Amino acid sequence: QQQKLSNIMLYTVVIEKMVTAVLCSSLAWYLLLDSCSVRKLTRKMWVFIYGIFLMCFGNDKKKMKQRELLLPNESPRAEKNLLSKEIVFIRHGESEWNLIFNRGSKILIPIKALIALFYDIFFNSTSNFFDSPLNQQGIEQAQDIATWLQEKKILYPCTVEKDDEVVVAVSNLRRAQQTVLIALQNYFLQDKKKNKLFILSSLQEISNNVDTIALCPATSNPILPQIPSLLQVPFLFDTSYDLGNKDKIGTERIHEFCQWAFSRPEKTVIVGCHSLWARSFFRLLISSKTNTTPHIATQSKISNGGIVSCSLSARRTSRSNKVHYFIHPDSIQVLGSIGFEPIRTKPSIFAILLAHFKKLFLKSISSK
């Protein structure tokens, strides 16, 4: 225990020294910059302050009352009022944020974060923290999706009878936009003026982390790294539904997306999504009344580069004249070899303490 305590103290001192070095070098660098660079650096500092504020006080995960599930077989009249859309979720590839915080040893996260922060402030023209883009592995995952879609000959308008049966939507975050543009590049290059990419702020990730803050202003065309210029022409994007950063809480944005999906004439909606948004979508719209055991879609996240489809239904009630949206669990399907992440069961604090005391008890008995 003394050895562990000393290691923790040493680790704390190292982190403290690194923070001090970053702050001192930041101040020195700030004094040496020209006025234009100072303005850019000041703006970036304000963005960081805004992000930290959201992490501490954001309410993006605030729950909204779950809508009542109305089964389509309640009455013959209900069948007539039932509408459905095929939703195909494509989760973005691995991002720079994932590389720092989700890969490797957890002990190294503060050190990796400080190094990345220093690079982000002084050497990065945009940011790897805010609106985190894809890393190299994420680019490769998006290319794998493109290869798989081409081999299976699915999700492309040229494979269906009518050209108006597919519409593609994506969030206002760069990593999702990069993934969709790479994965569906053949679709967009087929007719760039007709096959548009709809950017929806309602699809923005549901989290208080700074990587979920969009850097691109509302209704503006994005500038995406590692994307060919042929796929970044202005008329390819429809930004009229991009209302800016999180103008509503997460669950309200899900309802807004459902409204948008059913306002479209296309039968299939391809969505460039995020893990927590998709999981919240399934949790909100899958009813426990028809599914006694929790579905994996409500318990686990879609893996990076995973493709999952479902049937989204809508019904207008005769009494209240309100539209209710719901998903039948049986309609959820994994397309391809990548689907949901394995469910991680985290032991409770009580279980950890109980196991610790049990270990000490057995150790004391064996010593006697």
N, C-alpha and C positions, 0 to 999 in steps of 0.2 A: 504493500500500500504506500509506503514511503517512496519507493521507486516510481510508482505511478504518479504520485503527487509532484515529485521533482520534475518528471517529464512534462506534466501539465504546466508547471511554472515556467519551464524552459520554453515551451511552445508559446505561452502567453507573451513572454519577453520578446521572442522572435517576431511575433505579429505586431507587438507595440513598436519595435524598431522599424519594421517595414512601413507601418502607417506614418510614423514620424518622417521617414525618408521621403515617402510620397508627398506629404504635405509641404515639406521644405523645398523639394525639387519643383513642386507645382508653383509655389510662391516665387522662386527664382526664375522659372520659365515665364511666368506671367509678367514679371518686371522687364524681361528682355524682348517681349513680343512687340510688333508694331500695332498701330491702332486697329487695323482691320482684323488681325488675328486675335486681339484682345476682345473685340466685339463677339467674334465667333466663340471664343473660349468662355466668355461671360454667358452667352446664350446657352451653351452646353451645360454650364454650371447650374443655371436656373432650371434646365430640364431635369438635371439630377436631383435638385431640391424638390421639384414637383413630383418626381418619381418616388422619392423617399416619403413624401407626405402621403401619397396614395397607398404606399405599402403599409403605413401606420394607421391611416384613418379611412381608407377606401371601403366602400360598401358594395363592391361589385358582386360579391357572393351572397348578398342578402336574398333570402328566399321569398318567393312570391307564392301565394296560395295556389296549390295545384288544382288544375281544372278538372271538373268532373268527367270521368270516362263514360261516354255514351256508346253502347255496343250497337253495331249496325243491324243486328238481328232482333232488336227489341220489338219491331212491328214492321208490317209491309210498307207503311208510310216512311219509316226510317230508312229503308233501303233506297227509296227514291231520292232522299236528301243527302245520300252519302257520296262524297267525292274522295279521290285518292291521287297521290303523286308518288312516283318512285324517286327516292332520295338516295344518291350515291355519294358517300363521304370519302374524300381522299385526305388523309392527315398529312401534314407537311413533313418533310424530311428533318433530319437532326439539325438543330440550330447551334449557333455559337454559344448561346446560353446553356443549352443541353450539354455541350462539350465541357463547360466550366463546372456546372453544378450537378450534373447527373452521371458523368463518366469518371471512373477512377476512384481513388480512396477519398472518403469524406473528410479525412483529416487535412488533406491538401487543398480543400475548397477555399479557405481564407487566403492562402498564398496565391493560388491561381486567380482568385477574384481581384486581388490587389494588383497583380501584374497586368491583368486584362484591363483594369480600371485606369492604370497609368497610361497604357497604350491607347485606350479609348479617348482619353482627354487630350492627349498631345499629338498623336500620330494617326488617328483615324478621322477621316473627313466626315463620317456619319456617326455610327455607334454600333457596337456589338452587344450592348446591354439593352438599350431601348430599341424596340422594334427589331429584335435580334434576327439577322438574316441566316440563311443556310450556311453551314460549314461544308467542307469538301465531301464528307460522308453524306450529308443531306442532299447535295447535288447529285451524287451517285445514286442515292435512293430514288430521287425523282426520275432519273434516266432509266432506272430499272422498271419503274411504273410505265414509262413510255414504251419500253421494249415489250413488256407483258401485254399492254393494251393492243399493241400492233400485232403481236403474235395471235392473240385471241380474237382480234377483230371485233372488239366491243366498245361501247361508249362513244362511237363516232357517228356523226349524222349520215355519212356515206353508207352505213351498214343498216340503216332503218329505211322504212318506206318513204317517209316524209322528212323534209329538212327542218321542220319546225317542232320536232319531237324532243330535242335536247337543248337545254340552256345551262350555261356554266356560271357559277357565282363563287366568289372568294371573299375572304375577310380583307380588311384594310391594313393587314400586317404583311410585311415583306416576305417572310418565309413561306407563308401560304401562297402568295402570288407567284413567287419563284417556282414552287413545286408544281402548281397547276400549269404554268406556262411551259415548263419543261416536259411535264407528263403528257399534256395535250397539245404539243407543238404542231403535230400534223393537222389537228382539227383547226387550229387558228390560222395556220399558213394556207389551208385549203381555200379560205375566203375571209380575209382579215376584216373586210368592211361589214360582212354579214355576221360572222361568228364572233360575237363580242364577248368580252370578259366583264361581268357585272361585279363591281366592287361594292360590298355591303358592309356598312359599319355594324349592322346587327349581328354579323358573324364574328366580331372581334372577341378574342379569347376572354373567358370569364376567370379573372384572377386579379390580385392586387400587385403582382410582381411587375417590375419596371419593364420587362421584356414584352409586356402586352400593351404598351403605350405606342400608338402609331406616330411616326415622325412626319408622314406626309399630310399636309393640310387637307381639310375636307374638300371634296369635289375636285381634287387635283390629281393629275396623272402621276403615278409612282415612278421613281428612278430606282431600278433594281440592279444590284451587282450580279455579275456572272450570267447575265441574260443577253442573248444576241439582240442587236439593234432592230432586227426584223420583227422581233416580238415585243418591241417597246414603242411602236408607232402610236400617236395619240388617239387615232380613230378606233384602235383595238379595244380601248377601255371605255366602259360606261360608268362614270363616277357620280351619277346623279343621286344614287342611294347611299353615298358615303357622307354621313352627317357629322363626321369627326369623332373624336375620342369619347367613347362610352357616354353618350348622351342619356342612356337609360341603364338600369341595373341589368345584370346578366340574364335573368329569367324573362324580363320584359323584352330583351333583344331576341330571345328565342321565339317568343310569340310574334314579334314583328317579322322575323324571317318566315314563319309559317304563313302569315298574311301575304307576304311578297310571293312566296312559292305558289300559292293558289290564285294569285292575280295573274300569273303567267299562263299562256296557252299551251306551253310544252308539257309533255307527259312526264319527262325525266328531268330532274334537277341535279346536276353534278356540283358538289360543294367542296371547295378547298377549305378544310376546317382545322380546328385545334382540339387537343385531347380533352381538356376540361369542358370546353363548350359542348362537344359531342356527348360526353358523359352526362352533363347536365340536361341536355336535350332528351336523352333516353330516360333519365330519372324523372323528368317532369311529365313526359308523355306516355310512359308505360305504366299502366295501372296495376297495383298489387291485387286488385279484385279478380283479375283474370290470370294472374301469374303468382302462384303461392310461393314458389322459390325464386329468389332474386335472379334476374337475367344477368349474364356476364357484362352486357353493355352498360348496366347501371352500377356495376361494381369495379370495372376495370377500364383503362384508357385504350383507345386505338393506338397501336404501335406506330412509330415513325414510318411513313411510307405505306401504311396499311389502307386497305379499301374495304368499306363496309356499306352495304345497301339495306334499305328498309322501305316499307310502304307507309307513308304518312297519310292518315285519313282525316277528313273534316266533315262535320255535320252541323247543320243549323237547326236549333231547337225551335219548335213551333210556339212554345210559351214565351220564352224570353227573347227569341229571335237572335240569339247569340251563336257564334260559331265556336265549336269545341273541336280541338285537335287531339288525336291520339294515335298510338302505334300498337299494332298487334305484335307481340313478341315473336310469333312464328315467322313473321315477314323479315326478320333481321338475318342477313346472310353475310358471310365473309367471302369476298371475291379475291382469288389469288391465294398465295401462301402466307401472307402477312395479315393478321387480324388484330386481335386484342392482346394486350400485355398480360402475362400471368398475374393472377390475383395475389397481392402481397398481404399476408395477414400479420399485422403488427401486434405483438403481445402488449397487454396493458401493463401499467406501472405496478399494479398489484401482483400480476403474474411474474414480473421480473423480480420484485422484492421477495416473493414466495420462493422462487427458484434459488435466489441468492441465500436466503436463510436455510433452505433445505441443504444446499451445498455446504454451508458452514456447519450445520448440524451433523451431517455425515462425516465431515472431516474431523470434527471433535470426537465422534464415536470411534472412528478408526485410529485416532491417535491414542485413545485410552486402551 
